[in-house]
């Protein structure tokens, strides 16, 4: 099972993992542009562009794009994140040329027809409305905004109804030309494939990508803050956070293990104490999001109005206890979870292609499994405790809360637990 990398003349990197025992291939195009690449007036344009890419080219209608891939039993889709946008397909190995041709077509020859654009802006406005009506999702938008106030990285991926409604086909073309360039793009594939054949196809079909890097992005800086929204709901949706680590730092793997120890599964400290012993919520978990130049460490839970105060207080207690009390057994269990996740990725061509694309975009090369495992194995309980001490002891905490939140402790009270000072509430 060989991993190979080739750089095309225009700077696009092609990375593949041949898995000859499979019958299918997952492949896609990853572009290093997402919501944090947008100006304030452009908020939501990355996501709209992702939608419009499937609405017809000069050689295929929107229906034909869907029919051609489904006629061979394949599937095609796309996704927008904070830092990347991806367009991907999964097909039987013999249909890779068709899938790559469709991806090249929609990214270089989309018509952005005015009628289709009007219709899709309306569809996305409905999607935004659905998100606003879904507090368990919306709370994370509020959390990101509170952690990175006034910054592109803190804006919602979907944008707003106002910004999305304002976009023209010219805006889409301008954004595409600015960010969808060879030096900002990775083509990744995993499954049954021929690397050289894929490179030859990609060289021909993606020649329209300019041989330049993407436009520079505004730097991100975690600041912290608070965003509360009182609503008449049965449960309060809560996300509590602290500064995290960029995925370029030595702390990144340690932060992932810290999140696992605190709230990575049924055996984690938070699940056992907050749910199992005290019954304060149905689920609770910790997470760490790393970005190019920043990061955030968070804890998410939902609970009833009368339990909100105790849930937050108990959660803060557990964080405090973990700083000086992480055990070797806990870290070993978290390491096993991360290692298993890496190995399980190798069993899914779609997951493997996505992993390779991210590694190329972040590190400029595929990361050998042995190297990733070595990083995991190097983490010690002392390193986890030190990371937690620094993340809760520096800067302001972040709190996002939606629902019956009157009982949730103030940001000042949360900050005081760790000797920090809160940012201004939003």
C-alpha positions as CSV (number, residue, x, y, z in Angstrom):
1,X,0.0,0.0,0.0
2,X,2.1,2.9,-1.3
3,X,1.5,6.6,-0.7
4,X,2.8,8.8,-3.5
5,X,2.9,12.6,-4.1
6,X,3.3,14.5,-7.3
7,X,3.3,18.3,-7.8
8,X,1.7,19.4,-11.0
9,X,3.2,22.3,-13.1
10,X,0.7,24.8,-11.7
11,X,1.4,23.8,-8.1
12,X,-1.5,21.5,-7.3
13,X,-0.3,18.6,-5.2
14,X,-1.7,15.1,-6.0
15,X,-1.4,12.6,-3.1
16,X,-2.6,9.0,-3.3
17,X,-2.8,5.9,-1.3
18,X,-3.2,2.8,-3.4
19,X,-5.3,0.1,-1.6
20,X,-5.5,-2.6,-4.2
21,X,-7.6,-4.9,-2.1
22,X,-10.6,-2.5,-2.5
23,X,-13.0,-2.2,-5.4
24,X,-13.7,1.5,-5.0
25,X,-11.8,4.8,-4.9
26,X,-12.5,8.0,-2.9
27,X,-11.0,11.2,-4.4
28,X,-11.5,14.8,-4.0
29,X,-10.2,18.4,-4.4
30,X,-9.3,20.3,-1.2
31,X,-8.9,24.1,-1.4
32,X,-7.3,26.0,1.4
33,X,-10.1,28.6,1.6
34,X,-13.0,28.6,4.0
35,X,-14.9,31.0,6.1
36,X,-11.8,32.6,7.7
37,X,-10.6,33.5,4.2
38,X,-13.6,35.9,3.7
39,X,-13.9,39.6,4.2
40,X,-16.7,40.7,6.4
41,X,-18.8,41.6,3.4
42,X,-18.1,38.1,1.9
43,X,-19.2,36.1,4.9
44,X,-20.8,32.9,3.6
45,X,-19.4,33.1,0.1
46,X,-17.2,30.0,0.5
47,X,-20.3,28.0,1.3
48,X,-22.4,29.5,-1.4
49,X,-19.6,28.8,-3.9
50,X,-19.6,25.1,-2.8
51,X,-23.4,24.9,-3.5
52,X,-23.1,26.7,-6.9
53,X,-20.4,24.5,-8.1
54,X,-23.0,21.8,-8.7
55,X,-25.5,24.0,-10.5
56,X,-24.3,23.5,-14.0
57,X,-21.3,24.1,-16.3
58,X,-21.0,24.8,-20.1
59,X,-21.1,21.1,-20.8
60,X,-23.3,19.7,-18.0
61,X,-26.5,20.8,-16.4
62,X,-27.1,20.4,-12.7
63,X,-29.2,17.3,-13.4
64,X,-26.5,15.8,-15.7
65,X,-23.8,16.3,-13.0
66,X,-26.0,14.3,-10.6
67,X,-27.0,11.7,-13.1
68,X,-23.6,11.0,-14.5
69,X,-22.1,10.1,-11.2
70,X,-25.1,8.2,-10.0
71,X,-25.4,6.3,-13.3
72,X,-22.2,4.5,-12.3
73,X,-23.3,4.0,-8.7
74,X,-21.1,6.7,-7.4
75,X,-21.7,9.7,-5.1
76,X,-20.4,13.3,-5.1
77,X,-20.6,15.9,-2.4
78,X,-18.8,18.9,-0.9
79,X,-18.2,20.6,2.4
80,X,-17.1,24.0,3.7
81,X,-15.2,24.4,7.0
82,X,-13.4,27.3,8.6
83,X,-10.1,26.8,6.8
84,X,-10.9,24.5,3.8
85,X,-13.5,23.6,1.2
86,X,-13.6,20.1,-0.2
87,X,-15.3,18.6,-3.2
88,X,-15.2,14.8,-3.2
89,X,-16.5,11.7,-4.9
90,X,-16.5,7.9,-4.3
91,X,-16.8,5.6,-7.3
92,X,-15.7,2.1,-8.4
93,X,-12.1,2.2,-9.5
94,X,-12.8,2.1,-13.2
95,X,-14.9,5.3,-12.9
96,X,-12.1,7.5,-11.5
97,X,-11.6,9.3,-14.8
98,X,-15.3,10.3,-14.8
99,X,-15.3,11.5,-11.2
100,X,-12.2,13.6,-11.7
101,X,-13.6,15.1,-14.9
102,X,-16.7,16.1,-13.1
103,X,-14.8,17.7,-10.2
104,X,-12.5,19.5,-12.7
105,X,-15.6,20.7,-14.6
106,X,-17.5,22.1,-11.7
107,X,-14.5,23.9,-10.3
108,X,-13.3,25.5,-13.5
109,X,-16.4,25.9,-15.8
110,X,-19.4,26.6,-13.6
111,X,-21.8,29.0,-15.2
112,X,-23.2,30.7,-12.0
113,X,-26.4,31.1,-13.9
114,X,-28.4,34.1,-12.5
115,X,-31.6,32.1,-12.0
116,X,-29.8,29.2,-10.3
117,X,-27.9,31.7,-8.1
118,X,-31.1,33.4,-7.0
119,X,-32.7,30.0,-6.2
120,X,-29.6,28.8,-4.3
121,X,-29.3,31.9,-2.2
122,X,-32.9,31.3,-1.1
123,X,-32.1,27.7,-0.3
124,X,-29.1,28.8,1.9
125,X,-31.3,31.4,3.6
126,X,-33.5,28.5,4.6
127,X,-30.5,26.6,5.8
128,X,-29.5,29.6,7.9
129,X,-33.0,29.8,9.3
130,X,-32.8,26.1,10.2
131,X,-29.5,26.6,12.0
132,X,-30.9,29.5,14.0
133,X,-33.7,27.1,15.1
134,X,-31.3,24.4,16.2
135,X,-29.7,25.5,19.5
136,X,-27.4,22.5,19.8
137,X,-25.7,23.7,16.5
138,X,-26.1,27.4,17.0
139,X,-24.3,27.4,20.3
140,X,-21.1,26.4,18.5
141,X,-21.4,29.4,16.2
142,X,-21.9,31.6,19.3
143,X,-18.9,29.9,20.9
144,X,-16.6,30.5,17.9
145,X,-17.7,34.1,17.7
146,X,-17.1,34.7,21.4
147,X,-13.7,33.1,21.3
148,X,-12.6,35.1,18.3
149,X,-14.6,38.3,18.4
150,X,-14.5,40.6,15.4
151,X,-12.3,38.2,13.4
152,X,-13.0,36.2,10.2
153,X,-12.3,33.0,12.1
154,X,-15.1,33.8,14.4
155,X,-17.8,34.3,11.8
156,X,-20.4,31.6,10.9
157,X,-19.6,29.4,7.9
158,X,-23.1,29.9,6.5
159,X,-22.9,33.7,6.7
160,X,-26.0,35.7,7.2
161,X,-29.1,36.1,5.2
162,X,-28.0,39.7,4.4
163,X,-24.5,38.8,3.1
164,X,-25.6,35.8,1.2
165,X,-28.5,37.7,-0.5
166,X,-26.0,40.3,-1.7
167,X,-23.6,38.1,-3.7
168,X,-23.5,38.3,-7.5
169,X,-22.0,35.9,-10.0
170,X,-19.1,38.4,-10.3
171,X,-18.5,38.0,-6.6
172,X,-18.3,34.3,-6.9
173,X,-15.9,34.5,-9.9
174,X,-13.7,37.0,-8.1
175,X,-13.5,34.8,-4.9
176,X,-12.8,31.7,-7.1
177,X,-9.9,33.4,-8.9
178,X,-8.5,34.7,-5.7
179,X,-8.4,31.5,-3.7
180,X,-8.9,28.5,-6.0
181,X,-5.3,28.4,-7.2
182,X,-2.7,25.7,-7.8
183,X,-0.6,26.5,-4.8
184,X,-3.7,26.4,-2.6
185,X,-5.1,23.1,-3.8
186,X,-4.6,19.4,-3.1
187,X,-6.1,16.5,-5.0
188,X,-6.2,13.4,-2.8
189,X,-7.3,9.9,-3.5
190,X,-7.4,6.6,-1.7
191,X,-8.5,3.1,-2.7
192,X,-7.9,1.1,-5.8
193,X,-6.0,3.4,-8.2
194,X,-3.0,4.1,-10.4
195,X,-1.1,7.2,-9.2
196,X,0.6,8.0,-12.5
197,X,-2.7,7.7,-14.4
198,X,-4.4,10.0,-11.9
199,X,-1.6,12.5,-12.2
200,X,-1.8,12.5,-16.0
201,X,-5.6,13.1,-15.9
202,X,-5.2,15.8,-13.3
203,X,-2.5,17.6,-15.3
204,X,-4.8,17.8,-18.2
205,X,-8.1,18.5,-16.5
206,X,-6.9,21.0,-13.9
207,X,-4.7,23.1,-16.1
208,X,-7.0,26.1,-15.6
209,X,-5.9,26.6,-12.0
210,X,-3.4,29.5,-11.8
211,X,0.1,28.7,-10.6
212,X,-0.1,30.9,-7.6
213,X,-0.7,30.6,-3.9
214,X,-4.0,31.6,-2.2
215,X,-4.5,35.1,-0.9
216,X,-3.2,35.9,2.6
217,X,-5.6,35.5,5.5
218,X,-6.0,37.7,8.5
219,X,-4.3,36.2,11.5
220,X,-6.4,34.7,14.3
221,X,-6.0,35.5,18.0
222,X,-8.0,33.8,20.7
223,X,-9.5,36.5,23.0
224,X,-12.4,34.8,24.8
225,X,-15.7,36.3,25.9
226,X,-19.3,35.4,26.5
227,X,-22.5,35.0,24.4
228,X,-25.7,34.2,26.1
229,X,-29.1,33.8,24.5
230,X,-32.1,33.3,26.8
231,X,-34.7,31.1,25.1
232,X,-37.8,29.2,26.2
233,X,-36.3,25.7,25.8
234,X,-36.3,22.5,27.9
235,X,-32.5,22.4,28.0
236,X,-29.7,24.9,28.2
237,X,-27.0,24.3,25.6
238,X,-23.6,25.2,27.0
239,X,-20.1,25.4,25.6
240,X,-17.2,26.4,27.8
241,X,-13.7,27.0,26.4
242,X,-10.2,28.2,26.9
243,X,-7.2,28.9,24.6
244,X,-6.0,26.0,22.6
245,X,-3.0,25.2,20.4
246,X,-2.3,25.6,16.7
247,X,-1.8,22.3,14.9
248,X,1.8,23.5,14.2
249,X,2.7,23.5,17.9
250,X,4.3,20.7,20.0
251,X,1.2,21.0,22.2
252,X,-1.3,19.9,19.6
253,X,-1.2,16.2,20.3
254,X,-1.1,16.8,24.0
255,X,-4.2,18.9,23.7
256,X,-6.0,16.1,21.9
257,X,-5.1,13.7,24.6
258,X,-6.2,16.2,27.3
259,X,-9.6,16.5,25.6
260,X,-9.9,12.7,25.5
261,X,-9.0,12.3,29.2
262,X,-11.4,15.0,30.3
263,X,-14.3,14.2,28.1
264,X,-13.5,11.7,25.3
265,X,-15.8,8.8,26.1
266,X,-17.8,7.0,28.7
267,X,-14.7,6.4,30.8
268,X,-13.6,10.1,30.8
269,X,-13.6,12.2,34.0
270,X,-16.4,14.5,32.9
271,X,-18.7,11.7,31.7
272,X,-18.2,9.7,34.9
273,X,-18.5,12.6,37.4
274,X,-21.1,14.9,35.7
275,X,-23.4,12.3,34.1
276,X,-22.9,8.9,35.8
277,X,-22.4,10.0,39.4
278,X,-24.4,13.2,39.5
279,X,-26.9,12.8,36.7
280,X,-26.6,16.5,35.7
281,X,-26.8,15.9,31.9
282,X,-27.3,13.2,29.3
283,X,-24.0,13.8,27.5
284,X,-20.9,15.9,28.0
285,X,-17.7,15.9,26.1
286,X,-14.4,17.8,25.6
287,X,-12.8,18.8,22.3
288,X,-9.8,20.6,20.9
289,X,-9.9,22.5,17.6
290,X,-6.5,23.5,16.2
291,X,-6.1,26.1,13.5
292,X,-3.2,27.4,11.5
293,X,-2.3,30.1,14.1
294,X,-4.5,29.5,17.1
295,X,-6.8,27.0,18.7
296,X,-9.5,26.5,21.3
297,X,-10.1,23.9,24.0
298,X,-13.7,23.3,24.9
299,X,-16.3,21.4,26.8
300,X,-19.9,20.9,25.6
301,X,-23.0,19.8,27.5
302,X,-26.8,20.3,27.7
303,X,-28.8,20.3,30.9
304,X,-32.0,21.5,32.5
305,X,-32.4,25.0,34.0
306,X,-32.1,23.8,37.6
307,X,-28.9,21.8,36.9
308,X,-27.0,24.4,34.9
309,X,-25.2,26.0,37.8
310,X,-24.1,22.7,39.3
311,X,-23.1,21.3,35.9
312,X,-20.7,24.2,35.3
313,X,-19.3,24.2,38.8
314,X,-18.7,20.4,38.7
315,X,-17.1,20.7,35.3
316,X,-14.7,23.4,36.6
317,X,-13.9,21.2,39.6
318,X,-13.0,18.4,37.4
319,X,-10.8,20.6,35.2
320,X,-9.0,21.8,38.3
321,X,-8.5,18.3,39.7
322,X,-7.1,17.1,36.4
323,X,-4.4,19.7,36.3
324,X,-2.5,18.0,39.0
325,X,-4.0,14.6,39.0
326,X,-3.8,13.0,35.5
327,X,-2.9,9.3,35.8
328,X,-0.8,7.1,33.6
329,X,-3.8,4.9,33.1
330,X,-5.9,7.7,31.8
331,X,-3.3,8.9,29.4
332,X,-2.7,5.3,28.2
333,X,-6.4,4.9,27.5
334,X,-6.5,8.2,25.6
335,X,-3.5,7.2,23.5
336,X,-5.1,3.9,22.6
337,X,-8.2,5.8,21.4
338,X,-6.1,8.1,19.2
339,X,-4.0,5.2,17.8
340,X,-7.2,3.2,17.1
341,X,-8.7,6.2,15.3
342,X,-5.6,6.5,13.1
343,X,-5.7,2.8,12.2
344,X,-9.4,2.8,11.6
345,X,-9.0,5.6,9.1
346,X,-7.0,3.2,7.0
347,X,-10.1,1.0,6.6
348,X,-12.1,3.8,4.9
349,X,-10.8,5.2,1.6
350,X,-12.9,8.4,2.1
351,X,-11.5,9.0,5.5
352,X,-8.0,8.2,4.3
353,X,-8.2,10.6,1.3
354,X,-9.4,13.3,3.7
355,X,-6.6,12.6,6.1
356,X,-4.0,12.8,3.4
357,X,-5.4,16.0,2.0
358,X,-5.3,17.6,5.5
359,X,-1.7,16.5,6.1
360,X,-0.6,17.9,2.8
361,X,-2.4,21.2,3.5
362,X,-1.0,21.5,7.0
363,X,2.5,19.9,6.7
364,X,3.1,19.8,3.0
365,X,3.6,16.1,3.1
366,X,1.9,12.9,4.0
367,X,2.6,11.9,7.6
368,X,3.8,8.3,8.1
369,X,1.7,6.4,10.6
370,X,4.8,5.6,12.7
371,X,5.5,9.3,13.0
372,X,2.0,10.1,14.2
373,X,2.1,7.2,16.7
374,X,5.4,8.4,18.0
375,X,3.9,11.8,18.7
376,X,1.1,10.2,20.6
377,X,3.3,7.8,22.6
378,X,5.6,10.7,23.6
379,X,2.8,12.4,25.7
380,X,3.1,12.0,29.4
381,X,0.6,12.7,32.3
382,X,2.8,15.6,33.3
383,X,2.5,17.1,29.8
384,X,-1.3,16.8,29.9
385,X,-1.5,18.5,33.3
386,X,0.9,21.2,32.2
387,X,-1.2,21.9,29.1
388,X,-4.4,22.1,31.1
389,X,-2.8,24.5,33.7
390,X,-1.7,26.8,30.9
391,X,-4.9,26.7,28.9
392,X,-7.2,27.5,31.8
393,X,-4.6,29.9,33.4
394,X,-4.0,32.2,30.4
395,X,-6.4,34.7,28.8
396,X,-10.1,34.8,29.2
397,X,-12.4,31.8,29.2
398,X,-15.2,31.6,26.6
399,X,-18.8,30.8,27.4
400,X,-21.7,30.3,25.0
401,X,-25.1,29.4,26.3
402,X,-28.6,29.2,24.7
403,X,-31.8,28.3,26.5
404,X,-32.8,28.7,30.1
405,X,-29.4,30.1,31.1
406,X,-30.1,32.3,34.1
407,X,-28.5,29.8,36.4
408,X,-25.3,29.5,34.5
409,X,-22.4,31.2,36.4
410,X,-21.1,34.4,35.1
411,X,-17.9,34.6,33.0
412,X,-16.3,36.5,35.8
413,X,-17.1,33.7,38.3
414,X,-15.7,31.1,35.9
415,X,-12.5,33.2,35.3
416,X,-12.0,33.7,39.0
417,X,-11.8,29.9,39.5
418,X,-8.5,29.9,37.6
419,X,-7.2,33.4,38.4
420,X,-7.9,34.9,35.0
421,X,-9.8,37.9,33.8
422,X,-12.8,37.7,31.5
423,X,-13.1,39.6,28.3
424,X,-16.1,41.9,27.8
425,X,-19.4,40.0,27.4
426,X,-21.0,40.1,24.0
